[in-house]
Amino acid sequence: MSSVPVPVSGIDKTYLYMQWAAYFQMAATTLVFWDYVLTFEGELELIWRRKKTGVSFLFISNRYLAIIAQLLTTYTHVSSNVTYSVSKFAIAYWLIGTSLLQLILTDGIVWLCVCALYGNSKRIRWPLLGLLIACVLGGTAVIGVVGSRTKGSAEITPGIRRCTVDTQFHGLWLYWIPILIYETTTLILVMRLFIQYLQNRRAWALNLLRLLLKDMLLYLAVIFASFVTNAVLFSNPDPILAGLVEPVTVVLLSILGNRMLLNLRAENKRAEEGMVFESGVQVGERSPGNRGTQGGESDRRRGTETSGPALQSMRFAEVAAESRTYV
């Protein structure tokens, strides 16, 4: 990203759009900390006070990357003391790098959950992983090509210093195409099971399986809509408007991914204690770490056991094929 002055004729509009962008950055920062306060008790109970696994580090990375990234990004967009070097680092490296890493972490959670829903079937696991890798590489290539032609500045006019991009993101909307292909594929896979669930709910006896399915549908519906919105905005000729909702999208990736992991950990804990989980935590609710549960027998299925990539050990009810999945 190289420096270029903002045309005098466009200063008023640019400044207005930058104010909008700053509002969205502040909204994203508020959202991520609001969720942090709501779920911190559950995080202590379900993550920090339990044995650390790969999923624990996945949660921690997904959680705190969004917080740290959003703090620095918000500062560069609202501060009046940024330099061109800071602007270049914030836009060309930090914002793009952390957004990509956030996407990889959250889609990794989605991959694990979809695999768990399908009993860790190799016919689903490896093709879906290959698609995820291909889509991420495709999106990264688009960013690399477009970013090499992008110009920005730290001063839109003498006395007004803001971190901004001055040239149109030609073709950057293509970044969302491979990502949408992956999200659409996972949405179809989950919808297929959701239809089976509606047709025969008794086959889905385990609360964990129903919870996982509903969490996945919520995540995929919200993220799919967000990605489509970003794809449309990224085709806008004004670079500031193009990335208007991107910070909120990245924060939603982190929040919904963390909610899935916390719900799964909470349900697993209840199953270990011989209790039945009532319902999954929804956006706006407190985390399920200390939520009340109903007494009763835990749902345990009898049958053969097979191991697979895991979120945490937990038995699933019989669905299409008999197996044990781990979440």
C-alpha positions as YAML, in Angstrom:
chain: A
units: angstrom
residues:
- id: 1
  name: MET
  ca: [0.00, 0.00, 0.00]
- id: 2
  name: SER
  ca: [1.48, 3.33, -1.08]
- id: 3
  name: SER
  ca: [0.54, 6.87, -0.05]
- id: 4
  name: VAL
  ca: [-1.62, 9.15, -2.17]
- id: 5
  name: PRO
  ca: [-3.36, 12.45, -1.24]
- id: 6
  name: VAL
  ca: [-7.13, 12.58, -1.05]
- id: 7
  name: PRO
  ca: [-8.64, 14.85, -3.77]
- id: 8
  name: VAL
  ca: [-9.87, 18.16, -2.32]
- id: 9
  name: SER
  ca: [-13.28, 17.72, -3.95]
- id: 10
  name: GLY
  ca: [-13.86, 14.49, -2.07]
- id: 11
  name: ILE
  ca: [-12.74, 15.54, 1.40]
- id: 12
  name: ASP
  ca: [-16.21, 16.16, 2.84]
- id: 13
  name: LYS
  ca: [-17.58, 12.85, 1.59]
- id: 14
  name: THR
  ca: [-14.46, 10.98, 2.64]
- id: 15
  name: TYR
  ca: [-14.61, 12.45, 6.13]
- id: 16
  name: LEU
  ca: [-18.30, 11.52, 6.44]
- id: 17
  name: TYR
  ca: [-17.64, 7.93, 5.35]
- id: 18
  name: MET
  ca: [-14.71, 7.74, 7.75]
- id: 19
  name: GLN
  ca: [-17.03, 8.76, 10.57]
- id: 20
  name: TRP
  ca: [-19.38, 5.95, 9.58]
- id: 21
  name: ALA
  ca: [-16.46, 3.51, 9.53]
- id: 22
  name: ALA
  ca: [-15.40, 4.68, 13.00]
- id: 23
  name: TYR
  ca: [-18.94, 4.12, 14.32]
- id: 24
  name: PHE
  ca: [-18.92, 0.56, 12.98]
- id: 25
  name: GLN
  ca: [-15.50, -0.03, 14.54]
- id: 26
  name: MET
  ca: [-16.78, 1.22, 17.89]
- id: 27
  name: ALA
  ca: [-19.91, -0.90, 17.54]
- id: 28
  name: ALA
  ca: [-17.79, -3.99, 16.87]
- id: 29
  name: THR
  ca: [-15.56, -3.22, 19.87]
- id: 30
  name: THR
  ca: [-18.60, -2.73, 22.10]
- id: 31
  name: LEU
  ca: [-20.11, -5.98, 20.87]
- id: 32
  name: VAL
  ca: [-17.00, -8.06, 21.52]
- id: 33
  name: PHE
  ca: [-16.60, -6.70, 25.07]
- id: 34
  name: TRP
  ca: [-20.32, -7.03, 25.80]
- id: 35
  name: ASP
  ca: [-20.13, -10.70, 24.86]
- id: 36
  name: TYR
  ca: [-16.93, -11.06, 26.90]
- id: 37
  name: VAL
  ca: [-18.69, -9.81, 30.04]
- id: 38
  name: LEU
  ca: [-21.68, -12.09, 29.46]
- id: 39
  name: THR
  ca: [-19.61, -15.23, 28.91]
- id: 40
  name: PHE
  ca: [-16.59, -14.67, 31.16]
- id: 41
  name: GLU
  ca: [-18.06, -16.72, 34.03]
- id: 42
  name: GLY
  ca: [-18.66, -19.62, 31.67]
- id: 43
  name: GLU
  ca: [-15.16, -19.25, 30.25]
- id: 44
  name: LEU
  ca: [-13.64, -19.55, 33.72]
- id: 45
  name: GLU
  ca: [-15.71, -22.62, 34.55]
- id: 46
  name: LEU
  ca: [-15.56, -24.45, 31.23]
- id: 47
  name: ILE
  ca: [-12.15, -23.46, 29.84]
- id: 48
  name: TRP
  ca: [-9.68, -22.23, 32.46]
- id: 49
  name: ARG
  ca: [-10.69, -24.57, 35.32]
- id: 50
  name: ARG
  ca: [-10.72, -27.71, 33.20]
- id: 51
  name: LYS
  ca: [-7.97, -29.76, 31.66]
- id: 52
  name: LYS
  ca: [-6.45, -27.95, 28.70]
- id: 53
  name: THR
  ca: [-6.94, -29.59, 25.31]
- id: 54
  name: GLY
  ca: [-6.52, -28.51, 21.72]
- id: 55
  name: VAL
  ca: [-10.04, -27.14, 21.83]
- id: 56
  name: SER
  ca: [-9.15, -25.00, 24.86]
- id: 57
  name: PHE
  ca: [-6.40, -23.30, 22.89]
- id: 58
  name: LEU
  ca: [-8.71, -23.00, 19.88]
- id: 59
  name: PHE
  ca: [-11.24, -21.19, 22.07]
- id: 60
  name: ILE
  ca: [-8.61, -18.92, 23.65]
- id: 61
  name: SER
  ca: [-7.13, -18.01, 20.26]
- id: 62
  name: ASN
  ca: [-10.54, -17.37, 18.74]
- id: 63
  name: ARG
  ca: [-11.64, -15.33, 21.75]
- id: 64
  name: TYR
  ca: [-8.65, -13.09, 22.40]
- id: 65
  name: LEU
  ca: [-7.52, -12.58, 18.82]
- id: 66
  name: ALA
  ca: [-10.78, -10.74, 18.13]
- id: 67
  name: ILE
  ca: [-10.40, -8.58, 21.25]
- id: 68
  name: ILE
  ca: [-6.78, -7.60, 20.62]
- id: 69
  name: ALA
  ca: [-7.29, -7.11, 16.89]
- id: 70
  name: GLN
  ca: [-10.37, -4.96, 17.38]
- id: 71
  name: LEU
  ca: [-8.70, -2.72, 19.95]
- id: 72
  name: LEU
  ca: [-5.78, -1.86, 17.67]
- id: 73
  name: THR
  ca: [-7.95, -1.53, 14.56]
- id: 74
  name: THR
  ca: [-10.38, 0.79, 16.34]
- id: 75
  name: TYR
  ca: [-7.52, 2.95, 17.59]
- id: 76
  name: THR
  ca: [-6.11, 3.45, 14.10]
- id: 77
  name: HIS
  ca: [-9.55, 4.42, 12.76]
- id: 78
  name: VAL
  ca: [-10.54, 6.90, 15.48]
- id: 79
  name: SER
  ca: [-7.19, 8.32, 16.61]
- id: 80
  name: SER
  ca: [-6.04, 11.67, 15.23]
- id: 81
  name: ASN
  ca: [-2.37, 10.90, 15.94]
- id: 82
  name: VAL
  ca: [-1.70, 8.07, 13.48]
- id: 83
  name: THR
  ca: [1.26, 8.23, 11.09]
- id: 84
  name: TYR
  ca: [1.45, 6.84, 7.58]
- id: 85
  name: SER
  ca: [3.57, 3.92, 8.81]
- id: 86
  name: VAL
  ca: [0.95, 3.06, 11.41]
- id: 87
  name: SER
  ca: [-1.80, 3.34, 8.80]
- id: 88
  name: LYS
  ca: [0.04, 1.07, 6.39]
- id: 89
  name: PHE
  ca: [0.66, -1.53, 9.09]
- id: 90
  name: ALA
  ca: [-2.93, -1.34, 10.35]
- id: 91
  name: ILE
  ca: [-4.58, -1.76, 6.95]
- id: 92
  name: ALA
  ca: [-2.10, -3.71, 4.85]
- id: 93
  name: TYR
  ca: [-0.93, -6.17, 7.49]
- id: 94
  name: TRP
  ca: [-2.76, -6.12, 10.82]
- id: 95
  name: LEU
  ca: [-6.37, -5.79, 9.64]
- id: 96
  name: ILE
  ca: [-6.01, -8.24, 6.75]
- id: 97
  name: GLY
  ca: [-3.87, -10.72, 8.69]
- id: 98
  name: THR
  ca: [-6.05, -10.86, 11.80]
- id: 99
  name: SER
  ca: [-9.25, -11.04, 9.74]
- id: 100
  name: LEU
  ca: [-7.91, -14.00, 7.77]
- id: 101
  name: LEU
  ca: [-6.71, -15.75, 10.92]
- id: 102
  name: GLN
  ca: [-10.09, -15.15, 12.59]
- id: 103
  name: LEU
  ca: [-11.82, -16.68, 9.58]
- id: 104
  name: ILE
  ca: [-9.54, -19.73, 9.67]
- id: 105
  name: LEU
  ca: [-10.07, -20.26, 13.41]
- id: 106
  name: THR
  ca: [-13.85, -19.98, 13.25]
- id: 107
  name: ASP
  ca: [-14.22, -22.07, 10.11]
- id: 108
  name: GLY
  ca: [-12.01, -24.63, 11.82]
- id: 109
  name: ILE
  ca: [-14.60, -24.78, 14.61]
- id: 110
  name: VAL
  ca: [-17.32, -25.16, 11.98]
- id: 111
  name: TRP
  ca: [-15.37, -27.99, 10.35]
- id: 112
  name: LEU
  ca: [-15.06, -29.84, 13.67]
- id: 113
  name: CYS
  ca: [-18.77, -29.42, 14.42]
- id: 114
  name: VAL
  ca: [-19.92, -30.57, 10.98]
- id: 115
  name: CYS
  ca: [-17.63, -33.59, 11.22]
- id: 116
  name: ALA
  ca: [-19.09, -34.37, 14.66]
- id: 117
  name: LEU
  ca: [-22.64, -34.14, 13.30]
- id: 118
  name: TYR
  ca: [-21.74, -36.67, 10.62]
- id: 119
  name: GLY
  ca: [-20.10, -39.08, 13.04]
- id: 120
  name: ASN
  ca: [-16.59, -38.04, 11.94]
- id: 121
  name: SER
  ca: [-17.15, -39.79, 8.63]
- id: 122
  name: LYS
  ca: [-14.04, -39.71, 6.46]
- id: 123
  name: ARG
  ca: [-16.27, -39.06, 3.45]
- id: 124
  name: ILE
  ca: [-17.17, -35.71, 5.03]
- id: 125
  name: ARG
  ca: [-14.09, -34.88, 7.09]
- id: 126
  name: TRP
  ca: [-11.31, -34.83, 4.52]
- id: 127
  name: PRO
  ca: [-13.16, -33.42, 1.48]
- id: 128
  name: LEU
  ca: [-14.55, -30.62, 3.66]
- id: 129
  name: LEU
  ca: [-11.08, -29.89, 5.06]
- id: 130
  name: GLY
  ca: [-9.66, -29.79, 1.54]
- id: 131
  name: LEU
  ca: [-12.41, -27.38, 0.48]
- id: 132
  name: LEU
  ca: [-11.69, -25.16, 3.48]
- id: 133
  name: ILE
  ca: [-7.97, -24.98, 2.67]
- id: 134
  name: ALA
  ca: [-8.63, -24.31, -1.03]
- id: 135
  name: CYS
  ca: [-11.14, -21.55, -0.26]
- id: 136
  name: VAL
  ca: [-8.85, -19.84, 2.25]
- id: 137
  name: LEU
  ca: [-5.93, -19.96, -0.20]
- id: 138
  name: GLY
  ca: [-8.16, -18.60, -2.96]
- id: 139
  name: GLY
  ca: [-9.32, -15.70, -0.80]
- id: 140
  name: THR
  ca: [-5.76, -14.97, 0.31]
- id: 141
  name: ALA
  ca: [-4.59, -14.83, -3.30]
- id: 142
  name: VAL
  ca: [-7.29, -12.28, -4.15]
- id: 143
  name: ILE
  ca: [-6.27, -10.11, -1.19]
- id: 144
  name: GLY
  ca: [-2.62, -10.29, -2.21]
- id: 145
  name: VAL
  ca: [-3.30, -9.19, -5.79]
- id: 146
  name: VAL
  ca: [-5.72, -6.40, -4.86]
- id: 147
  name: GLY
  ca: [-3.64, -5.21, -1.90]
- id: 148
  name: SER
  ca: [-0.53, -4.74, -4.04]
- id: 149
  name: ARG
  ca: [-2.42, -2.11, -6.07]
- id: 150
  name: THR
  ca: [-4.03, -0.33, -3.11]
- id: 151
  name: LYS
  ca: [-3.01, 3.16, -1.98]
- id: 152
  name: GLY
  ca: [-3.76, 4.87, 1.31]
- id: 153
  name: SER
  ca: [-2.90, 7.79, 3.55]
- id: 154
  name: ALA
  ca: [-2.89, 8.91, 7.16]
- id: 155
  name: GLU
  ca: [-3.95, 12.49, 6.42]
- id: 156
  name: ILE
  ca: [-7.02, 13.27, 4.31]
- id: 157
  name: THR
  ca: [-6.30, 17.02, 4.54]
- id: 158
  name: PRO
  ca: [-3.86, 19.16, 6.56]
- id: 159
  name: GLY
  ca: [-4.93, 18.95, 10.19]
- id: 160
  name: ILE
  ca: [-7.21, 15.91, 9.77]
- id: 161
  name: ARG
  ca: [-5.28, 12.70, 10.33]
- id: 162
  name: ARG
  ca: [-7.07, 9.39, 9.88]
- id: 163
  name: CYS
  ca: [-6.06, 5.95, 8.70]
- id: 164
  name: THR
  ca: [-7.79, 5.42, 5.34]
- id: 165
  name: VAL
  ca: [-7.65, 3.77, 1.90]
- id: 166
  name: ASP
  ca: [-7.89, 6.09, -1.11]
- id: 167
  name: THR
  ca: [-8.18, 3.76, -4.11]
- id: 168
  name: GLN
  ca: [-11.03, 1.45, -5.06]
- id: 169
  name: PHE
  ca: [-10.67, -2.23, -4.19]
- id: 170
  name: HIS
  ca: [-10.91, -3.44, -7.78]
- id: 171
  name: GLY
  ca: [-12.03, -7.06, -7.71]
- id: 172
  name: LEU
  ca: [-11.79, -7.47, -3.93]
- id: 173
  name: TRP
  ca: [-15.38, -8.71, -3.84]
- id: 174
  name: LEU
  ca: [-13.99, -11.88, -5.43]
- id: 175
  name: TYR
  ca: [-12.40, -12.64, -2.04]
- id: 176
  name: TRP
  ca: [-15.82, -13.59, -0.68]
- id: 177
  name: ILE
  ca: [-16.67, -16.03, -3.47]
- id: 178
  name: PRO
  ca: [-14.50, -18.99, -2.30]
- id: 179
  name: ILE
  ca: [-15.44, -18.27, 1.32]
- id: 180
  name: LEU
  ca: [-19.13, -18.31, 0.41]
- id: 181
  name: ILE
  ca: [-18.62, -21.60, -1.41]
- id: 182
  name: TYR
  ca: [-17.33, -23.18, 1.81]
- id: 183
  name: GLU
  ca: [-20.06, -21.63, 3.96]
- id: 184
  name: THR
  ca: [-22.74, -22.70, 1.48]
- id: 185
  name: THR
  ca: [-21.41, -26.27, 1.49]
- id: 186
  name: THR
  ca: [-21.47, -26.49, 5.29]
- id: 187
  name: LEU
  ca: [-24.93, -24.90, 5.35]
- id: 188
  name: ILE
  ca: [-26.24, -27.55, 2.93]
- id: 189
  name: LEU
  ca: [-24.70, -30.34, 5.02]
- id: 190
  name: VAL
  ca: [-26.25, -29.01, 8.22]
- id: 191
  name: MET
  ca: [-29.63, -28.32, 6.59]
- id: 192
  name: ARG
  ca: [-29.70, -31.93, 5.38]
- id: 193
  name: LEU
  ca: [-29.45, -33.13, 8.97]
- id: 194
  name: PHE
  ca: [-31.90, -30.50, 10.18]
- id: 195
  name: ILE
  ca: [-34.51, -31.82, 7.75]
- id: 196
  name: GLN
  ca: [-33.89, -35.33, 9.10]
- id: 197
  name: TYR
  ca: [-34.30, -33.93, 12.61]
- id: 198
  name: LEU
  ca: [-37.67, -32.38, 11.73]
- id: 199
  name: GLN
  ca: [-38.85, -35.62, 10.13]
- id: 200
  name: ASN
  ca: [-37.88, -37.84, 13.06]
- id: 201
  name: ARG
  ca: [-37.03, -36.05, 16.27]
- id: 202
  name: ARG
  ca: [-36.95, -39.22, 18.33]
- id: 203
  name: ALA
  ca: [-33.86, -40.36, 16.44]
- id: 204
  name: TRP
  ca: [-32.10, -37.31, 17.84]
- id: 205
  name: ALA
  ca: [-32.45, -38.32, 21.46]
- id: 206
  name: LEU
  ca: [-29.30, -36.65, 22.73]
- id: 207
  name: ASN
  ca: [-29.59, -33.01, 23.74]
- id: 208
  name: LEU
  ca: [-26.02, -32.35, 22.62]
- id: 209
  name: LEU
  ca: [-26.77, -33.32, 19.05]
- id: 210
  name: ARG
  ca: [-29.81, -31.06, 18.89]
- id: 211
  name: LEU
  ca: [-27.86, -28.23, 20.49]
- id: 212
  name: LEU
  ca: [-24.99, -28.60, 18.05]
- id: 213
  name: LEU
  ca: [-27.37, -28.64, 15.10]
- id: 214
  name: LYS
  ca: [-29.20, -25.50, 16.23]
- id: 215
  name: ASP
  ca: [-25.97, -23.64, 17.02]
- id: 216
  name: MET
  ca: [-24.59, -24.52, 13.60]
- id: 217
  name: LEU
  ca: [-27.74, -23.29, 11.85]
- id: 218
  name: LEU
  ca: [-27.64, -20.00, 13.77]
- id: 219
  name: TYR
  ca: [-23.97, -19.49, 12.99]
- id: 220
  name: LEU
  ca: [-24.26, -20.35, 9.30]
- id: 221
  name: ALA
  ca: [-27.38, -18.24, 8.76]
- id: 222
  name: VAL
  ca: [-25.85, -15.14, 10.37]
- id: 223
  name: ILE
  ca: [-22.44, -15.53, 8.75]
- id: 224
  name: PHE
  ca: [-23.86, -16.35, 5.32]
- id: 225
  name: ALA
  ca: [-25.93, -13.14, 5.40]
- id: 226
  name: SER
  ca: [-22.90, -11.15, 6.62]
- id: 227
  name: PHE
  ca: [-20.63, -12.54, 3.91]
- id: 228
  name: VAL
  ca: [-23.15, -11.77, 1.16]
- id: 229
  name: THR
  ca: [-23.45, -8.21, 2.51]
- id: 230
  name: ASN
  ca: [-19.66, -7.85, 2.52]
- id: 231
  name: ALA
  ca: [-19.40, -9.18, -1.03]
- id: 232
  name: VAL
  ca: [-21.90, -6.55, -2.21]
- id: 233
  name: LEU
  ca: [-20.21, -3.72, -0.32]
- id: 234
  name: PHE
  ca: [-16.73, -4.70, -1.51]
- id: 235
  name: SER
  ca: [-17.86, -4.02, -5.07]
- id: 236
  name: ASN
  ca: [-18.64, -0.40, -4.08]
- id: 237
  name: PRO
  ca: [-16.33, 2.14, -5.76]
- id: 238
  name: ASP
  ca: [-15.67, 3.91, -2.45]
- id: 239
  name: PRO
  ca: [-13.06, 1.93, -0.45]
- id: 240
  name: ILE
  ca: [-14.31, 3.19, 2.92]
- id: 241
  name: LEU
  ca: [-17.87, 2.03, 2.29]
- id: 242
  name: ALA
  ca: [-16.51, -1.26, 0.94]
- id: 243
  name: GLY
  ca: [-15.24, -2.36, 4.35]
- id: 244
  name: LEU
  ca: [-17.98, -0.78, 6.42]
- id: 245
  name: VAL
  ca: [-19.43, -3.93, 8.03]
- id: 246
  name: GLU
  ca: [-16.22, -5.99, 7.94]
- id: 247
  name: PRO
  ca: [-15.31, -5.31, 11.62]
- id: 248
  name: VAL
  ca: [-18.75, -6.41, 12.82]
- id: 249
  name: THR
  ca: [-18.50, -9.53, 10.65]
- id: 250
  name: VAL
  ca: [-15.14, -10.51, 12.14]
- id: 251
  name: VAL
  ca: [-16.44, -9.99, 15.68]
- id: 252
  name: LEU
  ca: [-19.53, -12.11, 14.93]
- id: 253
  name: LEU
  ca: [-17.25, -14.89, 13.67]
- id: 254
  name: SER
  ca: [-15.47, -14.93, 17.01]
- id: 255
  name: ILE
  ca: [-18.59, -14.62, 19.18]
- id: 256
  name: LEU
  ca: [-20.65, -17.32, 17.46]
- id: 257
  name: GLY
  ca: [-17.68, -19.69, 17.28]
- id: 258
  name: ASN
  ca: [-17.01, -19.26, 20.98]
- id: 259
  name: ARG
  ca: [-20.69, -19.75, 21.82]
- id: 260
  name: MET
  ca: [-20.67, -23.10, 20.03]
- id: 261
  name: LEU
  ca: [-17.63, -24.28, 21.99]
- id: 262
  name: LEU
  ca: [-19.00, -23.06, 25.34]
- id: 263
  name: ASN
  ca: [-22.37, -24.71, 24.71]
- id: 264
  name: LEU
  ca: [-20.70, -28.00, 23.85]
- id: 265
  name: ARG
  ca: [-18.47, -27.87, 26.91]
- id: 266
  name: ALA
  ca: [-21.46, -27.03, 29.13]
- id: 267
  name: GLU
  ca: [-23.58, -29.86, 27.75]
- id: 268
  name: ASN
  ca: [-20.69, -32.29, 28.10]
- id: 269
  name: LYS
  ca: [-20.27, -31.25, 31.74]
- id: 270
  name: ARG
  ca: [-23.96, -31.83, 32.43]
- id: 271
  name: ALA
  ca: [-23.82, -35.25, 30.79]
- id: 272
  name: GLU
  ca: [-20.84, -36.20, 32.95]
- id: 273
  name: GLU
  ca: [-22.83, -35.22, 36.03]
- id: 274
  name: GLY
  ca: [-25.87, -37.21, 34.89]
- id: 275
  name: MET
  ca: [-28.04, -34.20, 34.11]
- id: 276
  name: VAL
  ca: [-29.94, -33.08, 31.06]
- id: 277
  name: PHE
  ca: [-29.19, -29.74, 29.45]
- id: 278
  name: GLU
  ca: [-32.13, -27.36, 29.02]
- id: 279
  name: SER
  ca: [-31.13, -25.22, 26.04]
- id: 280
  name: GLY
  ca: [-28.16, -23.60, 24.38]
- id: 281
  name: VAL
  ca: [-27.02, -20.11, 25.25]
- id: 282
  name: GLN
  ca: [-28.21, -17.60, 22.70]
- id: 283
  name: VAL
  ca: [-26.70, -14.27, 21.71]
- id: 284
  name: GLY
  ca: [-27.50, -11.89, 24.56]
- id: 285
  name: GLU
  ca: [-27.70, -14.57, 27.25]
- id: 286
  name: ARG
  ca: [-25.15, -15.45, 29.85]
- id: 287
  name: SER
  ca: [-22.90, -18.40, 29.22]
- id: 288
  name: PRO
  ca: [-24.07, -21.82, 30.41]
- id: 289
  name: GLY
  ca: [-21.26, -22.43, 32.86]
- id: 290
  name: ASN
  ca: [-23.43, -22.20, 35.98]
- id: 291
  name: ARG
  ca: [-26.94, -22.27, 34.50]
- id: 292
  name: GLY
  ca: [-29.46, -24.51, 36.23]
- id: 293
  name: THR
  ca: [-30.19, -27.95, 34.83]
- id: 294
  name: GLN
  ca: [-32.93, -30.47, 35.18]
- id: 295
  name: GLY
  ca: [-32.29, -33.70, 36.98]
- id: 296
  name: GLY
  ca: [-32.71, -36.98, 35.20]
- id: 297
  name: GLU
  ca: [-30.90, -39.70, 33.45]
- id: 298
  name: SER
  ca: [-28.16, -38.74, 31.04]
- id: 299
  name: ASP
  ca: [-28.66, -39.75, 27.43]
- id: 300
  name: ARG
  ca: [-26.23, -42.58, 26.86]
- id: 301
  name: ARG
  ca: [-26.36, -44.70, 23.77]
- id: 302
  name: ARG
  ca: [-25.27, -48.28, 23.60]
- id: 303
  name: GLY
  ca: [-23.17, -49.51, 20.73]
- id: 304
  name: THR
  ca: [-19.75, -49.60, 19.19]
- id: 305
  name: GLU
  ca: [-17.29, -46.80, 19.81]
- id: 306
  name: THR
  ca: [-15.03, -45.18, 17.26]
- id: 307
  name: SER
  ca: [-12.68, -42.28, 17.81]
- id: 308
  name: GLY
  ca: [-12.24, -39.18, 15.69]
- id: 309
  name: PRO
  ca: [-11.13, -35.56, 15.90]
- id: 310
  name: ALA
  ca: [-12.74, -34.16, 18.97]
- id: 311
  name: LEU
  ca: [-14.04, -31.10, 20.65]
- id: 312
  name: GLN
  ca: [-14.55, -33.18, 23.79]
- id: 313
  name: SER
  ca: [-15.57, -36.75, 24.59]
- id: 314
  name: MET
  ca: [-19.34, -37.11, 24.37]
- id: 315
  name: ARG
  ca: [-21.73, -39.79, 23.11]
- id: 316
  name: PHE
  ca: [-24.17, -39.03, 20.34]
- id: 317
  name: ALA
  ca: [-27.53, -40.66, 19.77]
- id: 318
  name: GLU
  ca: [-28.03, -43.02, 16.86]
- id: 319
  name: VAL
  ca: [-28.78, -41.23, 13.62]
- id: 320
  name: ALA
  ca: [-28.05, -42.49, 10.11]
- id: 321
  name: ALA
  ca: [-25.08, -44.62, 11.09]
- id: 322
  name: GLU
  ca: [-24.03, -46.11, 14.40]
- id: 323
  name: SER
  ca: [-20.87, -44.54, 15.73]
- id: 324
  name: ARG
  ca: [-19.57, -42.53, 18.60]
- id: 325
  name: THR
  ca: [-18.60, -38.95, 17.91]
- id: 326
  name: TYR
  ca: [-16.57, -36.72, 20.12]
- id: 327
  name: VAL
  ca: [-17.27, -33.08, 20.74]
...
